[in-house]
Every structure is written in structure tokens, then in C-alpha cells.
Amino acid sequence: QVQLAESGGGLVQAGGSLRLFCAASGRTFSTHAMGWFRQAPGKEREFVAATSASGSTAYYADSVKGRFTISRDNAKKTVLLEMNSLNAEDTAIYYCAAGSLPSLRSAATYTYWGQGTQVTVSS
């Protein structure tokens, strides 16, 4: 089993940056792919970024390519989402997710989820 907890959300000005952290527990963390998803009021939960179990590959939604970076440290059991050039469309609750064999861009295929952390971009 994997337990996840996000942190680092908050209020940021448009054009600014923010870092989100996901702390994981569980011996099998290193065998799980990790993903970040977000959900804004009135919208479906959408894929943001994901990384393979080893951290050797990463995938991003078109809307965040070039602005967001996902990384992981399996020794520390943490996943980081660095967000730059933020705009109002990035305002959402951000969720960390883990899966042993997920379709990386599909929320429905992830097994474990954190509680979420709010990111608000002011303009």
C-alpha cells in the first residue's frame, strides 16, 4: 500500500512559481508510477504530469509543457511538481496519485490518491 500527502499549495501571482510536494509512505513506492492531476470547480479532473517508477520518463499535458516539471526521489519517497509561469487557468486543487500499472494520463487507472492541495493564481 501507498499513502500520499500533498503540500506546498497556496496563493501566487500570475507569472509566478510554486512547488508542490508529495510525500509517500510504503515499501513499494519505488515500483509505482506517480502522477499529478488537478480539478477546478465545474471541471473534470485532468492530467497534469506523470513519471515512471524509475523516474526515467516523464509526461506532461500540453497545457503545462515547458512550464511544469515533475521529478521524484525514491530514496526520500517524494515527488515534486515545479510550476512556473503560472496563470489563472492553473487554479485548481492538485492531487498526487500512485499506480503500479496505470495508464499514466488516465486518473481512473491510479490506485492511490492524496487529499489534494489548493493552488490559486491571482491576476
CORLINQUI-V39873 format. One record per backbone hydrogen bond with DSSP energy under -0.5 kcal/mol. NH is the residue of the N-H (numbers start at 1). CO is the residue of the C=O. E is the energy in kcal/mol with one decimal. If there is no record, write none. Layout:
# CORLINQUI-V39873
NH|CO|E  NH|CO|E
This chain:
# CORLINQUI-V39873
3|25|-1.6  5|23|-1.5  7|21|-2.1  10|118|-0.7  12|120|-2.5  14|122|-1.9  15|86|-3.8  16|13|-2.3  18|83|-2.3  20|81|-2.6  21|7|-3.1  22|79|-2.2  23|5|-2.7  24|77|-2.7  25|3|-1.9  29|26|-1.3  31|28|-1.8  32|29|-1.9  33|99|-2.5  34|51|-2.4  35|97|-2.5  36|49|-3.5  37|95|-2.5  38|46|-2.3  39|93|-2.0  43|40|-2.3  46|38|-3.1  48|36|-2.4  49|36|-1.6  50|59|-2.1  51|34|-2.9  52|57|-1.7  55|52|-0.7  59|50|-2.6  61|48|-2.5  64|61|-1.7  65|61|-1.1  67|64|-2.3  68|64|-2.2  69|82|-2.2  71|80|-2.0  73|78|-2.5  77|73|-1.1  78|73|-1.8  79|22|-2.0  80|71|-2.8  81|20|-2.6  82|69|-2.9  82|80|-0.5  83|18|-2.8  83|81|-0.6  84|67|-1.5  85|15|-0.5  86|16|-2.3  90|87|-2.2  91|88|-1.7  92|119|-1.8  93|39|-2.4  94|92|-0.5  94|117|-2.9  95|37|-3.3  97|35|-2.6  98|112|-2.2  99|33|-2.0  104|102|-0.9  106|103|-2.9  107|105|-0.6  109|106|-1.4  110|107|-1.6  111|98|-1.5  112|98|-2.4  114|96|-2.2  117|94|-2.0  119|92|-2.6  120|10|-2.7  122|12|-2.5  122|120|-0.6
